[in-house]
Structure formats: C-alpha cells, structure tokens
Amino acid sequence: MVKHIIFFTLKPEADKAAVIAAAQAALMPLVGKIPGLTKMEVKESFAGADFVLYSELESREALAVYADHPLHLAAKTHFFPWVQTRTAADYEVSEERMTKAVVTVVGKDRVGIIANVCTALAGFQVNVLDINQTVMQGYFTMMMVVEVSVCNVPLGDLVTGMEQLGREMGLSIRVQREDIFEAMHRI
C-alpha cells in the first residue's frame, strides 16, 4: 500500500473555507472511480499548511495511474487556481502489517455454509487460520481469522466477492482487515 499526502498553502486572496470545500467535493468522490485508490481525506490543517490531502492507494503503479487519471486532473481544476504551494510525500507501508483479516458470517442455518464460504476463500488464495461457529435457535454465526497476504485480488475485491456470495446464499458476509476490526472494538 502507498500513502500519498499533500500539504497545500493557499494564495492570500483565496477564501480558505470555500477552497477546502471545493477540494473535498471534487476529490473525495474519486474513491471507487479511479483504479487502486482506496481512501481519500481532505481536511483543514491547523498548523503548517492550509489544508491536507491524505490518500491510500494499492501500489506505486496505482499512484501513477491516479496522478494522470482524467478524473483526477479534472478534479484539480476546482481548487488548484487558489493553491500557492504544494508539498507532497509518498511512502509505502509493508503489506506484512495487513496479512490477517476477520470474516464474519451470519444468517439462517442451512447445509453447506462453511463449505461454500471456505471454497470461495480458497478461490481467492485466502487461508483460514482460525474458525469458530455456532448455531443459535436456527441462526448460523461464524467468525474466521484468515491470512490474506497472498490473496490473488486486492482486499476491496475480496470484500466485494464475499459480500456477493453472502447475497447469493441469503447471508451477511463481512471481511475486515484485522487491524481495523481491532481498532473498532477498542473504542
């Protein structure tokens, strides 16, 4: 994963709130529209710059695609005329920190749920590390910890594929990175 951060200072005549709102409206909807762009935040800075863009991309190649993508170039025209300086920093985050994910499955019990879910995960080259399931008054619940470091698709595609399987089976199937799952449950 690549993290892409840009610090912007604005020209003195710029309306700071309006420019930041324009940047947010133009840039944040690009997630899901530009391949490999997985996260985007545009926020006012309280020190060192007027506002900051923070984004996450799947790879360096995805960053290159994003930089020259027509949607990105068009979005910049909504706020760039008021930018005085721009300082960018890009860095890679080791995939080793995101090797595990948590899979939850909930729905009416029926034959084959574990087999179908595990078969689908194996098709994505996802290894099951731990599994716990139970049936409570006719409802099936399962929680799995899986290894996604050699998954053959980006994590977002795995999430989408497993959600689709859940819809086909009449279940709720969720996949979350382990670090996000843990952070949610610390709050």
Summary of the structure (lengths in Angstrom):
residues: 187
radius of gyration: 20.6
end to end distance: 25.1
largest distance: 66.7
contacts: 536
relative contact order: 0.15
helix: 39%
strand: 37%
